Each structure stands twice: as C-alpha cells, then as structure tokens.
Amino acid sequence: MTLNFTRRTVLVTLAGTGAGQTFAQSAYPTKPLRLIVPQPPGGGFDFVARILADKLGKALGQPVVVENRTGSGTLVGTDLAAKAAPDGYTLLTGSVSNLALNMGLYRNPPYNSLRDFEPLGLAVSYSYTLMGRKDLPHKSLKEVVTYAKANPGKLTYASAGVGSGQHVIAAALWQQAGVDIAHIPYRGAQAAYQDLIGGRVDLFFDLSPTARIQIDAGNARALAVSSSTRQPTLPDTPTITETGVAKLQLESWFGLFAPVRTPPPVLQRLRAELDTIIASREVSDVFRKAGGRSLSLSLAETRALVKHDVDYWSALIRQLDIKPE
C-alpha cells in the first residue's frame, strides 16, 4: 500500500509540473482537427487543403476535417481561425490571398497576418492562368487588349471575390495594359466557372491547377500564365511578359498556419509531420502534375517569404485602390 501511495503521489506531483504538462502535450492529438478553408469547395484553397488534410490526418492518427467557411472574400474564415483556441485543433489554409492581400484591402482588418498566426509550412506555389470563354473571338491576350482599348467596358472578367488573388492579378494587368474591363466578383471560383463555362462572363484568372481542368475539358481557352516561365502543363501558353502586354508576375503559395500562442510542442509536432508530407514524392508529384511548384523552405525562410508578400502585396492593393464592396 505504501508503494502504491508513493506512486500515486509522484504522478499527482508530476501533473502539476512542467514535466506533467510535457507528458500531456506529447499525447496530442487526442481528437479530430479542423482545417479552415476560407473559400468554397472547388477552388485552389480547397484543392491544396484536402491533399494536406488527408496526409496530415494519417500522420497524426486523427482525422483532419476540412471546413469551408466563406464570406467577405477570404476574411470570415481567416478571422475565425485567428480567434480559435490556440490548442492545435484548429488550423488555417493560408495563401497570398487571405494573408497578404487582405492586409491592403481592408483599412482595419479583424486580424493581423504577421501577429496572429504561426506558419507551419508552405507546400506549393501556383501561377495564375488567364482564361477566355470557349467561344471568345479573341485568341490571345494581345487581341483581348486591342479589342478592350477600342471598346472600353465591353468585356467582363470574373473573380473569386473582391480582393482575391484572381481579382488583384487581373486588376494589375488591366491597369498596366491601360484598358477598362468590367469586374464581376463571385463568391468563390466555382461560381465564377459556372458563368465562364456558360458564356456569361468573358475572362477569368484562376490558379493553374483548377484552371487546367476546365481548359483540358474544352470549357475555356488559356490565354496567358502569370509565372516567370511557361508552365509544363500548358507549354503553348505564353507568360504575360512574353505577350508584350505588360511586365507582370504573380505566384501564390499555399500552406498551413496555426493561431499564435499554440503551445511550442504542438507546433513542433505539426511542423515535423507537415515537412515530411511536403517532401514526399507522392505529394510533390500531385502538385507538380497540377501545375504547381513544390516548396521546401526552412521556418526562417517561410517567415521571411510571408512577411515580404504581406508588405509587398498589401501595398499594391492600396496602389490599385481596390476596396471591399
């Protein structure tokens, strides 16, 4: 009885110390995680999130449930993740769109991308592909610009919402080209595709992996890509710079983030598992075949890239004078 009492005493004592806390945290996770996607299903956010969620869930031994939380572009879902309990059970799919562009789009955003989130890892970077509806009479970006200069406001372009990456890249292109093309914002990429395929909107910039699906199906025509070099999956499609219309490049990274103040041991576990997943041949091949560029960055490099893009793209948003509706 004395021995049993002593063992119980030691366990109780450990439970109130750092050693006990470390032991408790080492059991993480003990329940399913949720991964917030701040856009509807069917777009680039959702594509990347579901690949990483599946692999991360298997590595952690608990399901990682993708939760699409939409509203105000990507603002609502991102803010939900920022204000979630910092316990490692709510994660965010982060990108240039919701973490960099929103900082310039909103005068007083409800979250601060650099202050409120801890990066876990960036998995992939994608260019954008400019598509025209399949029956658009203009066969190239140069033809589109020539027509738009002669017919201001006659052409239309879709986006996944005001201030989304699809909106900003298009607005920057039209500004540099000196043309007036009417913006039609949608609630997510899927809704924009419905009208592009139906011929109710003329143009749409979207991330290359989801754009390629519609291009390969013959539902849209590729006009240009936003990367610095041509995409292996669209070798006959020129870059924006190659067309001579403008000198413009944009690639959007995607990765996972946790709320700030998430316990360091939990962050360490998530980063270690995610690093292994991102480096795996299976995952890198999926992203590469979809037109992406796999990323392999240290934590310091990740922090530096996120900070650079938050500073650069939020400033560009203000220069373009894009405001939420």
C-alpha positions in Angstrom: 0.0 0.0 0.0 2.9 2.3 0.8 4.4 1.7 -2.6 1.1 2.3 -4.4 0.5 5.5 -2.4 4.0 6.7 -3.3 3.5 6.1 -7.0 0.2 8.0 -6.9 1.9 10.9 -5.1 4.6 11.1 -7.7 2.0 11.1 -10.5 0.0 13.8 -8.9 3.1 15.8 -8.4 4.2 15.4 -12.0 0.8 16.5 -13.2 1.3 19.9 -11.6 4.8 20.4 -13.0 6.3 21.2 -16.4 7.1 17.5 -16.8 3.5 16.7 -16.4 2.5 19.3 -18.9 5.0 18.0 -21.4 3.7 14.5 -20.9 0.1 15.7 -21.6 1.1 17.6 -24.7 3.0 14.6 -26.0 -0.3 12.9 -26.3 -1.5 15.4 -28.9 -3.7 15.0 -30.8 -6.5 13.2 -28.9 -9.4 14.3 -31.1 -10.0 15.3 -34.7 -8.6 18.6 -36.1 -10.4 21.0 -38.3 -8.7 22.8 -41.2 -10.4 26.1 -42.1 -10.6 26.9 -45.8 -11.8 30.5 -46.3 -13.3 29.8 -49.7 -16.0 27.4 -51.1 -15.2 23.9 -52.4 -13.8 23.7 -55.9 -11.0 26.3 -55.9 -7.3 26.4 -55.3 -7.6 26.7 -51.5 -9.8 23.7 -51.3 -7.6 21.6 -53.7 -4.4 22.1 -51.6 -6.2 21.8 -48.2 -7.8 18.4 -49.0 -4.5 16.9 -50.1 -2.7 18.1 -47.0 -5.6 17.3 -44.6 -5.7 13.7 -45.8 -2.0 13.1 -45.4 -1.7 15.0 -42.1 -4.6 13.1 -40.6 -2.9 9.8 -41.3 0.4 11.0 -39.8 -1.3 12.3 -36.7 -3.6 9.4 -36.2 -6.7 11.7 -36.0 -8.9 13.0 -38.9 -8.2 16.5 -40.2 -11.6 17.7 -41.3 -11.7 20.4 -44.0 -14.2 23.1 -43.1 -15.1 25.6 -45.8 -16.0 28.9 -44.1 -16.8 31.6 -46.6 -17.7 35.3 -46.5 -16.2 38.7 -47.4 -13.7 37.0 -49.9 -11.5 35.1 -47.5 -11.9 37.4 -44.5 -14.5 35.5 -42.5 -12.8 32.1 -42.5 -9.4 33.5 -41.8 -10.6 35.6 -38.9 -12.4 32.5 -37.5 -9.1 30.7 -37.4 -7.2 33.7 -35.9 -9.7 33.8 -33.0 -9.8 30.0 -32.5 -8.4 28.4 -29.3 -4.6 28.1 -29.7 -4.6 24.4 -28.9 -3.6 22.9 -32.2 -7.1 21.6 -33.1 -8.0 24.5 -35.5 -5.6 25.2 -38.4 -5.9 27.6 -41.4 -5.1 27.2 -45.0 -3.1 30.3 -45.7 -2.2 31.9 -49.0 -1.1 35.2 -50.5 -4.8 35.9 -50.9 -6.0 35.8 -47.3 -2.8 36.6 -45.5 -1.2 39.3 -47.8 -3.9 40.8 -50.0 -6.4 41.3 -47.2 -4.0 43.4 -45.3 -4.2 46.0 -48.0 -7.8 45.5 -49.0 -9.3 46.3 -45.6 -8.4 49.5 -43.7 -8.9 47.8 -40.3 -8.9 44.1 -40.8 -10.0 42.0 -37.8 -6.8 40.0 -37.8 -3.1 40.7 -38.4 -1.4 38.1 -40.6 2.0 38.5 -39.1 0.9 38.9 -35.5 -2.0 36.4 -35.2 -0.6 33.3 -37.0 2.3 30.9 -36.7 3.4 29.3 -40.0 3.6 25.5 -40.0 4.8 25.1 -43.6 4.3 26.3 -47.2 3.6 23.4 -49.5 3.3 24.6 -53.0 3.3 27.7 -55.2 1.0 28.2 -58.2 0.8 30.6 -61.1 -2.5 32.0 -62.3 -3.8 31.2 -65.8 -5.9 33.8 -67.7 -8.8 32.0 -69.5 -11.3 33.2 -72.0 -14.7 31.6 -72.5 -14.5 28.9 -75.1 -16.3 30.9 -77.8 -14.4 34.2 -77.2 -13.5 35.6 -80.6 -10.1 36.9 -79.3 -7.5 34.2 -79.5 -4.7 35.8 -77.5 -4.1 38.3 -74.7 -2.9 40.9 -77.1 -6.1 40.6 -79.1 -8.1 40.9 -75.9 -6.3 44.1 -75.0 -6.6 45.5 -78.6 -10.4 45.0 -78.5 -10.7 46.4 -75.0 -8.9 49.6 -75.9 -11.3 50.1 -78.8 -14.4 49.1 -76.7 -14.0 50.2 -73.1 -16.1 48.4 -70.6 -17.5 45.9 -73.1 -15.5 42.9 -71.9 -16.0 41.4 -68.4 -13.8 39.4 -66.1 -14.7 37.2 -63.2 -13.0 36.9 -59.8 -13.5 34.7 -56.7 -14.3 37.9 -54.8 -13.1 41.5 -54.4 -9.5 41.5 -53.2 -9.0 37.8 -54.1 -5.8 36.8 -55.9 -7.9 36.3 -59.1 -9.1 39.9 -58.7 -5.7 41.5 -57.9 -3.7 39.9 -60.7 -6.4 40.9 -63.3 -6.7 44.4 -62.0 -3.0 44.9 -62.1 -2.8 43.5 -65.6 -5.6 45.8 -66.9 -4.1 48.8 -65.3 -0.7 48.1 -66.8 -2.3 47.5 -70.2 -4.4 50.6 -70.0 -7.7 49.0 -70.6 -11.2 49.1 -69.0 -12.6 45.6 -68.5 -15.6 45.3 -66.2 -15.1 43.3 -63.0 -17.8 40.8 -61.9 -17.0 39.3 -58.4 -18.3 36.0 -57.4 -18.4 34.1 -54.1 -15.6 31.7 -54.9 -14.1 30.2 -58.0 -16.8 27.6 -58.6 -19.5 30.2 -59.1 -17.2 32.1 -61.5 -16.6 29.0 -63.5 -20.3 28.4 -63.9 -20.7 31.7 -65.7 -17.4 31.4 -67.7 -18.4 28.0 -69.0 -22.0 29.3 -69.6 -20.6 32.2 -71.7 -22.0 34.8 -69.3 -18.6 36.3 -68.5 -15.6 36.7 -70.9 -12.4 36.2 -68.9 -11.2 34.7 -65.6 -7.8 34.4 -63.9 -7.6 31.4 -61.7 -4.9 29.2 -60.1 -3.4 26.9 -62.7 -4.4 23.6 -61.2 -8.1 24.3 -61.2 -7.9 26.3 -64.5 -6.3 23.4 -66.2 -9.3 21.1 -65.5 -11.6 23.4 -67.5 -9.0 24.0 -70.2 -8.4 20.3 -70.8 -12.2 19.7 -70.8 -12.5 22.3 -73.6 -14.7 24.6 -71.4 -12.3 27.5 -71.6 -9.3 28.8 -73.6 -5.9 29.5 -72.0 -4.5 33.0 -72.9 -1.5 33.6 -70.6 0.1 32.5 -67.4 1.4 34.7 -64.6 4.6 32.9 -63.8 8.1 34.0 -64.9 8.3 30.9 -67.2 5.8 28.8 -69.1 4.0 26.1 -67.3 5.0 22.5 -68.2 1.3 21.6 -68.2 0.5 24.5 -70.6 3.6 24.6 -72.8 1.9 26.5 -75.6 0.5 29.3 -73.4 2.8 32.3 -73.1 3.6 34.2 -69.9 2.1 37.7 -69.5 5.5 39.2 -70.1 6.0 37.2 -73.3 2.8 38.7 -74.8 4.3 42.1 -74.6 1.1 43.5 -73.0 2.6 44.0 -69.5 5.5 43.0 -67.3 3.7 41.2 -64.5 4.3 38.1 -62.4 2.4 36.6 -59.6 2.6 33.2 -58.0 0.5 32.2 -55.0 1.9 30.0 -52.2 -0.3 27.8 -50.1 0.4 26.3 -46.7 -0.9 25.7 -43.2 -0.9 28.1 -40.2 -1.9 27.8 -36.6 -3.2 30.5 -34.2 -0.5 32.4 -32.3 0.2 31.1 -28.8 -0.3 27.5 -29.9 2.0 25.5 -27.5 5.5 25.1 -28.9 5.5 21.2 -28.6 2.3 21.2 -30.7 3.8 23.5 -33.3 6.9 21.3 -33.4 4.8 18.2 -34.0 2.7 19.7 -36.7 5.8 21.2 -38.4 7.6 18.0 -38.4 4.7 16.0 -39.8 4.0 18.6 -42.4 7.7 18.8 -43.5 7.6 15.1 -44.2 4.4 15.3 -46.1 5.5 18.2 -48.3 8.9 16.5 -49.0 7.2 13.2 -50.0 7.4 12.2 -53.7 3.6 11.4 -53.7 2.5 14.8 -52.7 5.1 16.8 -54.7 4.0 14.8 -57.8 0.4 15.6 -57.2 1.2 19.3 -57.0 3.6 19.2 -59.9 1.2 17.4 -62.2 -1.4 20.1 -61.4 1.0 22.8 -62.5 2.5 23.7 -59.1 6.0 24.2 -57.8 6.7 22.3 -54.6 8.3 24.4 -51.9 11.0 23.2 -49.4 11.6 26.1 -47.0 13.1 26.4 -43.6 11.0 28.0 -40.9 13.1 31.2 -41.2 12.7 31.2 -45.0 8.9 30.7 -44.6 8.6 33.6 -42.1 10.7 35.8 -44.5 8.6 35.0 -47.5 5.3 35.6 -45.7 6.5 38.9 -44.4 7.8 40.0 -47.8 4.5 39.2 -49.5 2.3 40.8 -46.8 4.3 44.0 -47.2 4.5 44.0 -51.0 1.0 42.9 -52.0 -0.8 44.9 -49.4 1.0 48.0 -50.7 0.0 47.0 -54.3 -3.7 46.7 -53.3 -3.6 50.3 -52.0 -1.9 51.5 -55.1 -4.6 49.9 -57.2 -7.2 51.5 -54.9 -9.1 48.2 -54.6 -11.7 48.4 -51.8 -14.1 45.8 -50.5 -17.7 46.1 -51.6 
